[in-house]
């Protein structure tokens, strides 16, 4: 449907493609998907940044690999991968720009309901260079050790934080709470238990941090008397449902909310809490 190329000099644009046409849109296609989709639902698909990454891996027998067309991953491409891949293995360049692009890509893939894992490597700037230096078996070993998306995000947060200090643990948990609050109750429960054991922090404290009840008072609770003039909310919100599930799974957590019942905004949720 089009041609794509990699410039060989110091051109500002690294990748060049044919002009867009009625059948070719950069943001809606993936390089080598026609080859990778044949095994994608069985083995998953490795997503890399460049054409040469795809070619080097393919030459060494790794055929389930695709690349964007010289631009950042798009929502359309993420949905396209959902159709053909049982799991998407994100394997972007190891430099800072590559890792920032990987963070954005995994967010889009997650939003499109893809199963996502991240392949990390050192000693090479990109998958092309890695497989040339270390070979096929070494790359396949990286795939076996690929981290689930949440583990990768949490590990990335730890890179510049001293978890041996109290200040470091507090800083890490404040940032990790933003990741954990996006998870389903079951996923969140698994990672809360994991972090509680690793950092030696009470599970209840981590749950309260996720809910926004931190010691700095950044989260402001609207008291019942302050909103008495507002119409009563009848329908239970998703946040209230998640909180109720947390209470059911962790009964001791109820005691911590006895003096914070106004956190429930709907009449039905307050009845359940009571």
N, C-alpha and C positions, 0 to 999 in steps of 0.2 A: 504493500500500500504506500510505501515511501522509502527514501534512503536516509540513512543517518551516518554521520562521520565524526571522527575525533581529530581536532586540529593538531598539527605536529610542531608548530612554532610557539611563540609567546602570545598568541592571540588572546584577547580578553575573553572571548567566547570559546570554551573548551569543546563544546559539542555543537554540531551543525546538522540540521534536518531539512528535508524538503519543505517547501511552503505548505501550509495547511490547505486541504481540499475537502470536498464533501465526504470523502471516505477516510481522511487522515486528520486526526486532532491529537496533538502531543499529549494533552492531559487525559485522553481517554484510551491510550494504548500503552503497551509495555513491550520493550525489546525482547524478542525470543519467547514470548508467551506461547506462540504457536508450537514450540518444541516442548516447553516446560509443562504445559497443561496436560500432556499425555500421561504424566506420572504424578502430577501435582496433588490429586486427591488421595494418593497412596503414601507418597513420601514427603509431601509438603513442598513449598517453593521457597528458594533462597532469593531474597530481594537485595540487589547490590546497586551501587550508584552509576557505574559506567559501562559502556559497551565492551571495553577491553577486559573488565572484570568477568563479564559473561563469557567472552570468547576464551579466556584463559582457563576458566573452570570447565567449560564445555570440552575443550581440547583434551582435558585430563579425565573425562568420563563423568563429570558432574553435570547432568543435563537438566536438572530441575531448577534452573536459575534464570532470573529476568532482571531487567534494569529499567528505570525511568528513562525518558527521552531527553536527558540533559537538563531537566527541571526538577524542582522539589515534587515529592509525591502529592498527588491530588486525591480528592474524595472519590472521583470516578475510578481512578486506578485502584484505590483501596477496595471499592465495591467489586471491581473486576477480579481482583485476587480472591475475594470471598467465594466467587463462583467456581474457581478452579483449584484452590489450595486448601488442603485439610489443616495446614498450619503454615504461617508465613515466618520464615527465619530472616530477620533483618540483619544484614552484614554490610554496614557502611564503613567508610574510611575511618582509620583510627585517630586522625587528628581532631582538633577541637571543632572545626566546622562540620566534619563528618558526624561527630557525636551529637552535635546540636540538631543536625538534619535527622538523625536517627530518633531523637526524642520526639520531634514533630511527626515523623512517619508512624511511629508506634501508636501515637494518639489517634491519628486518622484511621489506622488499621483497626484499632480497638473500637472506635465509633462505628465502623462498618461490620462489627461482630466477627472479626477474624480472630482465630487463635494465634497468638503472637509469642515468638521467642527471639532472643537477641544473641547473635554470635559476636563474641569479643576476641580480639587477638592483639598481640604485641610483636614488636620486631619487624613490622612491615607497615607501609603506609596505606595499603589497600589490599583487597582479596587477590588481585592480579599479582602483586608483588609477593604476597604470602605464599600462594600455591607454587609459584616459580621457585621460591627458596626452600620450601619445606615439603612440597609434594601433596598428592591427593589424600593419602591416609591421614596426614596431619590436619588437613582441612576437615575431613569427615569426623575426626576426633573432636574438633571445635564444635561441629554441629551437634554431636552427642552431648556436649557440655553446655549447650545454649541455655541461657537463663530465661525463665518465664518473664513476661513483661514487668510485673510488679517487683520481682526480685531485682531485675536490672535497674529499675528506677530507684529503689531503695539503696542499692549498692552504689549507684552514682551519687546519691546524696551524701554517703559516708566518706567519699573521697577526700574532701577538704575539711572534715570535722574530726576533732579529737574526742572519740567516744569514751576515752578513759577518764575524762573530766565530767563533773556534774553539769558545767555550762555547755559542754559539747552534747551531752545527752538531751538537755532541754532544747538546744538549737535544732538538733536532728529531729526530735519528736514534733516540734512545731511545724517543720517542713514536711515530715512524713505524714502528718495528720491530713494535709491537703491531698495526698495520694490515696490514703486509706478511705477517706469519706466518699470517694467515687466508686468504691467497690460494693458488690452485693453483700448482704449481711453475712452469708456463709464465707465468702472470700475474706471479708474484713475480720471475721472471728479467727480464721486460720492465721492471718498475719499479725493480729493483735497478740495472740498466744506466742507466736514465734518471737516477736520483738520484746515482749514482756520477759521471756526466758533469757534472751540474749543480753538485754540491757539491765535486767534485774529491776524492772519497774512494774508496779502493780497493774494488772489488766484493767481494773476499774479506772485508774488514772489515765491510761491511754484512751479509753472509751470517752471519758469526759473531755479530753483534749480534742478528740475528733468532733465532738458535739459543739466545741467552741467555748466550753466553760474553763478557760485558762486563768491562771493566777493574776495576769496583768489586767484583767477586766476588759479586754478588747471587745469581747462579745457582750452586748448590752441586752439584758432581758427586759422585755416590755411587760410591766406588771399589769395585773388584771384591772386595777383601778384606773390605770392610764389609758386603757382602751375600752373602758366600759361603754363609751358612746358608740363604738363600732358594732356593726351587726354581728351576731354570733355566727361563727364558722361552723357549719354542720358536717361537712365532709372531712374525713381524716386525710391529712396530707401524706405524701410519700416519706417525708422526714419523720413524721410522727409514727408511721408504720415501722420504719427502721428502728426507731427508739424503742417501741413496744417489743419488737423482736429481741433487741438487745436485753431488755429487762427480763423477758421470759427465759432467755438462755443463761442469764446471770442474775439470779434472784437477789444476792447481796447488794447489787447495784441500785436496787429500789431505795434503800435507805439513804443513798446519797442525793436522791431527788425529792425527799419528803418536804423540804422547804423550798423547792423550786417547781412546784406544780404548775405555775403559770407558763412554763415552757410549752405546755400543751395548749394549742390555740382553739381546737375544736371541742365542743361539748362532749362528743362521744369519746374522744381520746382521754379527756380528763376523767370520765366515768371509768374507763378501763384502768387508768393509773390508780384511781382510788380503790 
